[in-house]
């Protein structure tokens, strides 16, 4: 059985390493962001995030971001940490899908304050002004209630508001299906990414380029799956076309919110033994 810190660290590393369309991976950097920065981020933040049950979710998020900033100067892992901290706080003896409900319901204004500070420190792309509970002001509500206000414009907030339903109902089954069909972890991770993107317009793309562009990305991801990826030549070409389209326009179509959800799915799979090591990558 893997430890929680191993689950957090591996989830971050595997998510960054797999050749997911539109994202940084081990063979593809952005002009302003390199694969190695994700590895440094995982190394620095994972031991802290793994302690979220002991230190509290908000403090784990804040200290995880503070540790990350010792090694990298850009936002590599805010979304991942926001998702992994509450998951890591679920007691090991509890089922993750039900245990996460208690963790989220127990978050308070202190957690909100720490998360607001972490978000401001990370300076995520496309962050605008919120009509209520803006992160640049003092929070007055528990963290789950604040996230509910943003659930329609942010996939990470949607997981807090909906008890991580997209992780457990879309992403994790897609990861499990990919593992059972191909027995290759990287292919399963890409399948998870495609299924999430097809079902949920990426909110990082939406913030940067608008809802219509985010919906186009979802339609293209669904098309890759419909054309038989990874088995058919048509499916492989559709994946290559999607990857090229997402990387155009200065990487503004980077499906970063989807990648964060993939990391959460990987944590759940690692914690509960769906992924066994050694594994064919």
Buried (B, 14 or more C-beta within 10 A) or exposed (E): EBEBBBBBBBBBBBBBBBBBBBBBBBEBBBEEBBBBBBBBBBBBBBBBBBBBBEBBBBBBBBBBBBBBBEBBEBBBBBBBBBBBBBBBBBEEEEEBBEBBBEBBEBBBBBBBBBBBBBBEBBEBBBBEEBEEBEBEEEBEBBBBBBBBBBBEBBBBBBBBBBBBEBBBEBBBEBBBBBBEEBEBBBBBBBBBBBBBBBBBBBBBBBBBBEEEBBBBBBEBBBBBBEBEBBEEEBBBEBBEBBBEBBBEEEBBBBBBBBBBBBBBBBBBBBBBEBBEEEEEE
